[in-house]
Amino acid sequence: MIKIDDRFSFNRDKYNWILYETRMGKDKDDNDKAHTDLSFHGTLTQVCAAIIDRRQGDCESLIQLMEMTADAADRLTAFMTEKTE
């Protein structure tokens, strides 16, 4: 598995790229607990697009959104391609 940061990691099986998104939540006793959501993607570019899309939800202004998206797909794809080689 390749870890991007504390929130995202990914790997590949025979059929898909699998994106893991970890978030903190609570268990039934109100204790902190890490939850991991999986999503499945056909290409590495789709994994990158999913990460960018989810990160855009964290932006608090249009300027921040524009800065984040400027060349983000190319930079993230290059980073992840380098990690998988």
C-alpha positions in Angstrom: 0.0 0.0 0.0 1.2 3.5 -0.8 0.4 6.2 1.7 -0.1 9.7 0.4 -0.8 11.3 3.8 -2.7 10.6 7.0 -6.0 10.7 5.1 -5.3 8.9 1.8 -3.6 5.8 0.7 -4.0 3.5 -2.3 -3.0 0.2 -3.9 -3.8 -1.9 -6.9 -5.2 -5.4 -7.2 -5.6 -7.4 -10.4 -8.7 -5.4 -11.5 -8.7 -2.0 -9.8 -7.0 0.8 -8.1 -8.3 1.0 -4.5 -8.4 4.3 -2.7 -8.5 4.2 1.1 -9.8 7.3 2.9 -9.3 7.3 6.6 -11.3 9.6 8.9 -11.7 9.9 12.6 -15.1 9.3 14.1 -16.7 7.8 17.2 -17.5 4.2 18.1 -20.7 3.2 19.9 -19.2 4.1 23.3 -18.2 7.6 22.0 -14.5 6.7 21.9 -12.4 8.0 19.0 -12.1 5.5 16.2 -10.5 5.6 12.7 -12.9 4.6 9.9 -11.7 3.7 6.5 -13.8 4.1 3.3 -12.8 2.3 0.1 -13.5 3.4 -3.4 -12.5 1.5 -6.6 -11.1 3.1 -9.7 -10.1 1.8 -13.1 -7.1 4.1 -13.6 -4.5 5.9 -11.5 -5.8 9.2 -13.1 -9.3 8.4 -11.7 -7.7 7.9 -8.2 -6.0 11.3 -8.5 -9.3 12.9 -9.6 -11.1 11.4 -6.6 -8.5 12.7 -4.2 -8.6 16.2 -5.7 -12.4 16.2 -5.6 -12.5 15.2 -2.0 -9.8 17.8 -1.1 -11.7 20.5 -2.8 -14.5 20.1 -0.2 -12.0 21.2 2.4 -11.4 24.6 0.7 -12.8 27.6 2.4 -12.6 30.2 -0.3 -12.6 30.5 -4.1 -9.0 31.6 -4.1 -8.0 28.5 -2.1 -10.0 26.3 -4.4 -8.3 27.8 -7.5 -4.8 27.5 -6.0 -5.5 23.9 -5.1 -6.8 22.9 -8.5 -4.2 24.6 -10.6 -2.2 21.7 -12.1 -3.2 19.5 -9.1 -4.1 16.5 -11.3 -0.8 16.6 -13.2 1.3 17.0 -10.0 -0.6 14.3 -8.1 -0.5 11.9 -11.0 3.3 12.4 -11.4 3.8 11.9 -7.6 1.8 8.7 -7.5 3.3 7.3 -10.7 6.7 7.9 -9.2 5.7 6.0 -6.0 4.4 3.0 -8.0 7.4 2.5 -10.1 
